[in-house]
């Protein structure tokens, strides 16, 4: 490799890392805005927040995630999102209502989302998405525009690149599915057991929520 291209490579990698960090920090904000989520004050729903803290201890989290909600969302939605340093749990209004009507199912769903935070799934997902978008912005898009401006026929190369990208995406998704399937059985038992401990033995409702 010629030493003259090394500064350019380092500059490109630095730009990629910079955009990755920016997107990683901004992605949770964008997602919260898309879902209409806002920070939940503990004084608004003290019983739910209290049970949520118990579930965080049952899930063996090092810290407590922030609770966000959209009281006007009628969908049954619970979502783990955020960054590694600032994890969050998003709830819809329907999920908040389920806390009152079916605490066993609520606990099971919440522990499932908390398990994603404990295992680092959320941080890795957001990081991979940030790297992908940063690559599109800093490498792919400028390359396509440059080749087009120079009048170079890049159709064959672009087709090959598209195949490689598709194969990579399929590989990553397959690995995620296999990894999730491998731990699903043990994870389900763990979730049921911990939810049962938190809710005084209401195992039937907890297991039914996974049916």
Buried (B, 14 or more C-beta within 10 A) or exposed (E): EEEEEEEEEEEEEEBBEEBBEBBBBEBBEEBBEEBBBEEBEEEEBEEBBEBBEBBBEBBEBEEBBEBBBBBEBEEBBBBBBBBEEEBBBBBBBBBBBBBEEBBBBBBBBBBBBBBBBBEEBBBEBBBBBBBBBBBBBBBBEEBBEEBEEEEEEBEEEBEEBEEEBEEEEEEEEEEBEEEEEEEEEEBBEBBBBBBBEBBEEBBEBBBEBEE
